[in-house]
Amino acid sequence: MKKMLDSYLHLVEATLRTGMDGEHRAAFREDLLIHIRFFQHERLVHLIVTGLVAIIAMLALLCGLVLPNLWSWALLLILVVLLGFYVRHYYHLENGVQKLYELYDQSNLEKEG
């Protein structure tokens, strides 16, 4: 997903640099909106999964404190590492979607300007 978002961002930036006429601009903006919706959906799914992993990690921490054994602490360690990767991926998705919003606004301004 990271590669797909990065490559699409570069494609949009390159397309905006070259400029377009009215008909191509409308098709480009429609395609951009479709991709924004796709990445928004992906972002929502990752937010939900990240939240669930965080809740399960907190439950594993509680379990480790109440019933201390090696398995509950190992589970907590695994979940914390997994949560770190999810947060990093969500951060990239969030920033990428925000950049797509800016590029969409930029394409709208160029149309008016």
N, C-alpha and C positions, 0 to 999 in steps of 0.2 A: 504494500500500500504506500509506503514511503517513497519508493521509486516512482510509482505511478503518479503520485501527487507532485513530486519534484519535476518530473518530465512534463507534466501538464502545465505547471507554473511556467516553466521555461518556454513552452510552446506558446502560451498566451502572451507572455512578455514579448517574444519575438514577433508575433503576429501584430501586436499593438504598435511595435516600433515601425513596422513596414507600412502601416496605414491601409485603409480599405475604402471602397466606395459604399454607397448606401445599402445596396442589396446584400453584399457580402458582410457588411457590418451587422445587419439584422440577423443573418444566419449565425454569425460568430457569437453574437450576444445570446441567442437562444441556446446554442451549444454550451456556452459558458454557464448559463443558468442550470442546464441539465446536470453538468458536472458539479456545480456547487451543491445542488440537491443531493447528488450521490455522496459527495464527501461529507455533507451535513448528516446524512443517515449513518454513514460509517462512524462519524464522530459520536453520535448519540449511542450507538451500540457499544463503542469502546468506553464511553462514560459509564454506562450501566454495568458493564463487565468489571471495570476498575472499581466501582463502588461495591459490587458484590465481593470481589476479592479482598477489598479492604475490610469489609464486615466479617468475612470468614477469618481473616488474619487477626482481627480483634478477638473473635471467639476462641481462636487457637491460643492467643495470649492469655485469655481468661482461664482456659483449660490448663495451660501450663502453670499458672499461678495457683490454681485450686488443687489440681492433681498433678504435681510435678513428676514428669517422667521424660525420658529421652525422646520418645516419639512425638509428644506434643511440641517440644522445642524444635525438633527437626522439621515438623510441619510448619511451624511459625517461620523458621528460617527460609524454607522453600517459598512460602507465601509472600514474605517480605521481598525476596529477590524478584519473584514474579510481579509483584506490585510495582517495583521500581521500573521494570521493563514496560508495564502497561502505562504508567505515568509518563515515561519518556515518549512512548508512541502517541499517547493522547496529546501531549504538549506539541508534538510535531503536527498532528492533524489540526489542532486548534489554530496554530500559527499559519498553517497552509490555507485553511478556509478563510481566515481573516485577510490573508494576502489576496485570495481570489475575490473577496468582497471589494477590496481596494482596486483591483484590476477591472472589475465590472464597473465600478464608479468611474474609473479613468476612461473606459471605453465609452461611457455615457457622456462624459465631459468633452471628449474629442469629437463626438457627434455634434454637440451643440456649438463647439468652438470652431 
